[in-house]
Amino acid sequence: MSLPVVLSIAGSDGSAGAGIQADLKTFSALGVYGLTVITAITIQNTQGVKEVFPMPLKMIEKQLDILFTDFKIDIVKIGMLAASDIADFVGCYLSKKQVPFILDTIFKASDGTSLFDGSFDNLISNAFMVTPNLDEASTIAGIEIKNVNDMMEGAKRIKEKGAKYVLIKGGHLRSEEAVDILFDGENFEVFTSSKVKTANTHGTGCTLSSAIAANIAKRMPVVVAVRKAKEFLTESLLRGKNYKLGKGRGPLIHF
């Protein structure tokens, strides 16, 4: 017997709302086996990110080597990379392994703290899927994205950079529904769901991209994988909406 294996390459969040901690909880909840490579240690809690300590490249390489020599990894989820040299290294490393990866293009924390000041273009060119939010998509596509039509245009521009699939997350649109747009180069798939009214939203992006990776590892078709990941995210938000964990934006409850 075995399980699908998903590797998260991301930062560590000691408050366990986001980062590799959220990824591992998502993997476990969805029935896949999770591995981690830590790119940075963040000093944060529910009130925000205070400091970020990127890992040396050699340490990241050793983490990757020891896992790839031992496991058959079905897919990789990439989260916070913290520095442009880490992004370049991870992109080069994964291109040699020819393993599909989902890239969560994290530029900053939800409190506005900068987490990456480089370009994701090298990674996007080889990505199976990229999952930017509205601000991230605007930066990558080079246009201002304010509505669904803008999201579609942004997805086209990002697709031109090489990713197989582009998922633009529209959770911050000024609407009653959360609207996400998936583009494969030919067709658009529009996903809508009711917004959950809660302050406990720490780790939503990490959870969604990890859930998609888990579902792809389970051999779901891409559209189904995204739809079920969105359903899982909504369920996690609903489970956690009434909890009071920490003094700031609380976490989701994945189980």
GUFITI-297172 format. One line per 10 residues: number of its first residue (from 1); their letters; for each residue y negated, x negated, z negated of C-alpha. Coordinates in pm, 1 decimal, decimal comma. Layout:
BEGIN
NUM	A	Y X Z  ...
//
This chain:
BEGIN
1	MSLPVVLSIA	0,0 0,0 0,0  -357,7 -102,4 58,6  -711,5 32,0 58,4  -999,9 -4,5 301,9  -1208,4 -304,4 193,9  -1589,1 -306,1 207,3  -1807,6 -605,8 124,4  -2160,0 -560,1 -9,3  -2398,2 -851,2 46,3  -2696,8 -761,9 -169,6
11	GSDGSAGAGI	-2900,0 -824,6 -481,9  -2795,9 -753,5 -838,2  -2977,5 -482,2 -1035,1  -2908,4 -517,0 -1406,4  -3011,8 -155,3 -1465,9  -2727,0 -59,1 -1228,1  -2926,7 200,0 -1037,3  -2947,0 10,3 -709,5  -2813,2 -310,0 -551,7  -2452,3 -416,7 -572,1
21	QADLKTFSAL	-2400,6 -203,2 -881,0  -2484,8 116,4 -690,3  -2273,6 -6,0 -399,2  -1966,2 -62,5 -615,3  -2000,3 278,4 -778,4  -2025,0 437,1 -434,7  -1721,4 250,0 -304,2  -1512,8 352,3 -604,5  -1621,0 715,6 -582,5  -1522,3 728,0 -215,3
31	GVYGLTVITA	-1186,7 556,9 -252,3  -1242,7 215,4 -95,3  -1215,2 -130,1 -251,7  -1550,0 -302,1 -298,2  -1629,6 -672,8 -287,7  -1968,6 -831,4 -354,8  -2170,3 -1134,7 -256,9  -2490,3 -1166,7 -459,1  -2798,6 -1278,2 -266,4  -3044,0 -1255,9 -555,5
41	ITIQNTQGVK	-3071,7 -1170,4 -921,7  -3343,8 -915,0 -985,7  -3513,3 -866,0 -1319,4  -3567,1 -492,0 -1315,4  -3517,0 -162,7 -1491,7  -3596,5 198,8 -1410,6  -3967,8 118,4 -1436,3  -3972,1 -142,8 -1162,7  -3887,0 -491,6 -1042,6  -4040,9 -772,3 -1247,2
51	EVFPMPLKMI	-3894,9 -1085,3 -1083,8  -3653,2 -1186,3 -808,3  -3445,2 -1505,1 -808,2  -3282,3 -1571,5 -467,7  -2946,8 -1748,1 -467,1  -2917,8 -2093,1 -305,0  -2763,0 -2077,2 43,0  -2470,2 -2292,9 -65,6  -2386,7 -2045,7 -341,8  -2396,8 -1755,1 -95,8
61	EKQLDILFTD	-2175,7 -1947,9 144,9  -1918,4 -2022,6 -125,1  -1907,1 -1655,3 -226,5  -1849,9 -1551,1 134,5  -1588,3 -1817,0 203,2  -1373,1 -1734,3 -98,2  -1364,0 -1364,0 -9,6  -1305,2 -1398,0 364,3  -1013,9 -1636,4 303,0  -845,1 -1381,3 76,0
71	FKIDIVKIGM	-926,9 -1031,2 204,1  -916,1 -844,3 532,7  -1265,0 -696,9 523,6  -1307,6 -377,8 725,2  -1685,9 -360,4 721,1  -1985,2 -522,3 550,2  -2289,6 -350,2 402,2  -2600,1 -570,1 380,5  -2867,5 -479,5 128,0  -3146,1 -690,1 -20,8
81	LAASDIADFV	-3158,5 -1041,2 123,9  -3468,0 -1166,0 -63,5  -3562,0 -1446,8 178,8  -3572,2 -1512,0 552,9  -3344,2 -1815,6 530,4  -3081,5 -1601,5 356,1  -3111,2 -1339,9 632,1  -3068,0 -1604,8 901,8  -2771,0 -1760,2 724,0  -2592,4 -1429,4 663,8
91	GCYLSKKQVP	-2648,1 -1325,5 1025,2  -2505,2 -1652,0 1156,7  -2208,9 -1637,9 918,1  -2110,3 -1282,3 1004,5  -2142,4 -1341,4 1379,0  -1864,4 -1599,1 1349,5  -1643,2 -1355,9 1156,6  -1694,4 -1074,0 1408,2  -1686,7 -812,2 1134,4  -1902,9 -499,7 1176,5
101	FILDTIFKAS	-2192,3 -461,1 937,0  -2438,8 -194,6 831,5  -2786,8 -329,5 761,1  -3009,3 -158,8 505,8  -3344,3 -311,7 600,0  -3501,4 -348,4 255,7  -3856,3 -485,1 261,8  -3974,9 -366,7 -77,6  -3865,5 -190,2 -393,1  -3961,2 170,3 -458,0
111	DGTSLFDGSF	-4235,7 49,6 -693,1  -4389,0 -151,3 -408,6  -4261,9 -495,2 -511,8  -4198,0 -712,4 -205,4  -3830,4 -802,4 -166,5  -3836,6 -957,2 182,7  -4118,1 -1097,8 394,3  -3931,9 -1207,0 706,8  -3787,1 -1046,2 1019,3  -3457,4 -861,3 1047,0
121	DNLISNAFMV	-3443,1 -898,1 1426,2  -3159,7 -1153,5 1431,1  -2944,3 -930,3 1212,6  -3039,9 -612,0 1396,6  -2925,7 -763,9 1725,8  -2565,1 -775,5 1601,6  -2560,5 -481,3 1360,8  -2316,7 -193,8 1387,4  -2584,0 25,3 1228,5  -2928,5 -16,9 1076,4
131	TPNLDEASTI	-3058,6 233,7 820,4  -3436,7 195,9 774,7  -3651,9 446,6 589,3  -3978,4 563,9 745,3  -4189,1 268,1 630,2  -3923,7 15,7 728,6  -3871,0 179,5 1067,3  -4246,6 175,2 1128,9  -4257,1 -198,3 1057,6  -3954,5 -280,8 1272,9
141	AGIEIKNVND	-4049,3 -53,7 1563,8  -4417,5 -144,1 1554,3  -4539,7 216,6 1549,5  -4656,8 460,5 1284,6  -4386,6 715,0 1205,7  -4503,2 1044,4 1056,4  -4277,0 1312,8 1203,4  -3942,5 1374,2 1372,1  -4073,1 1292,9 1720,6  -4204,3 961,1 1588,9
151	MMEGAKRIKE	-3863,6 898,0 1431,3  -3695,3 944,4 1768,3  -3935,6 705,9 1938,4  -3889,6 454,7 1657,6  -3512,3 480,2 1688,3  -3534,6 404,4 2061,1  -3745,4 95,7 1998,5  -3516,7 -33,2 1724,0  -3210,1 33,1 1941,0  -3361,5 -197,3 2203,3
161	KGAKYVLIKG	-3328,6 -480,5 1950,5  -2950,2 -459,2 1981,5  -2802,8 -245,0 1704,2  -2518,6 -16,3 1809,3  -2650,1 272,6 1598,4  -2989,1 339,8 1440,8  -3022,6 581,6 1149,1  -3381,6 649,2 1044,9  -3402,5 815,3 705,5  -3670,8 1080,4 677,0
171	GHLRSEEAVD	-3650,4 1159,4 309,0  -4020,8 1081,1 267,5  -4135,7 1324,9 535,6  -4370,4 1590,8 402,5  -4124,8 1875,3 442,2  -3888,5 2086,1 235,7  -3589,0 1922,6 402,5  -3467,7 1565,2 425,7  -3430,1 1488,3 796,5  -3240,0 1184,1 922,3
181	ILFDGENFEV	-3210,1 1081,4 1288,0  -2907,5 895,6 1430,6  -2938,0 736,6 1775,3  -2661,3 566,6 1973,1  -2863,7 469,6 2278,3  -2803,1 796,8 2459,8  -2791,3 1086,6 2217,3  -2970,9 1187,9 1900,9  -2797,5 1352,4 1606,9  -3026,7 1526,1 1358,3
191	FTSSKVKTAN	-2909,2 1566,4 999,7  -3093,9 1799,8 764,8  -3042,2 1874,6 398,4  -3244,2 2036,4 123,3  -3437,8 1790,8 -90,4  -3322,0 1762,0 -450,0  -3615,8 1796,7 -688,5  -3561,9 1514,7 -934,9  -3729,0 1197,5 -1058,0  -3389,2 1026,3 -1072,8
201	THGTGCTLSS	-3383,8 868,7 -728,5  -3329,6 500,5 -808,2  -3075,0 365,9 -560,1  -3070,7 641,8 -298,4  -3095,9 403,3 -3,0  -2827,2 171,2 -137,1  -2598,1 465,5 -205,0  -2637,2 618,5 140,9  -2574,2 299,0 337,1  -2277,2 212,5 115,1
211	AIAANIAKRM	-2133,1 560,9 156,7  -2160,7 530,3 534,6  -1986,7 191,6 521,0  -1709,2 336,4 304,0  -1656,0 626,3 542,1  -1649,4 399,0 847,6  -1392,1 181,3 669,2  -1185,1 498,3 626,7  -1192,5 535,0 1007,5  -1417,7 838,3 1021,1
221	PVVVAVRKAK	-1613,2 896,0 1343,8  -1970,6 776,0 1303,3  -2137,5 1118,3 1302,6  -1886,1 1247,3 1048,3  -1928,4 932,3 837,7  -2305,2 981,1 821,0  -2282,1 1353,5 750,6  -2034,0 1306,0 467,0  -2240,2 1017,9 326,9  -2545,7 1243,4 315,0
231	EFLTESLLRG	-2339,7 1510,0 137,8  -2224,4 1251,2 -116,2  -2583,9 1138,6 -173,1  -2695,8 1496,7 -234,0  -2408,6 1551,6 -477,7  -2497,6 1230,8 -664,2  -2861,2 1337,2 -690,7  -2761,6 1680,2 -819,6  -2526,0 1530,7 -1078,4  -2797,6 1301,0 -1206,2
241	KNYKLGKGRG	-3107,5 1518,0 -1185,9  -3110,7 1633,3 -1549,6  -3015,8 1304,2 -1715,7  -3269,6 1086,0 -1894,8  -3160,5 725,4 -1850,1  -3438,2 473,3 -1897,6  -3810,3 541,2 -1910,8  -3877,5 544,1 -1536,6  -3703,8 664,1 -1221,6  -3348,4 716,2 -1335,7
251	PLIHF	-3029,3 647,6 -1141,0  -2797,0 873,4 -948,7  -2464,7 976,0 -1100,2  -2192,5 883,3 -852,4  -1888,0 1035,5 -1022,1
//
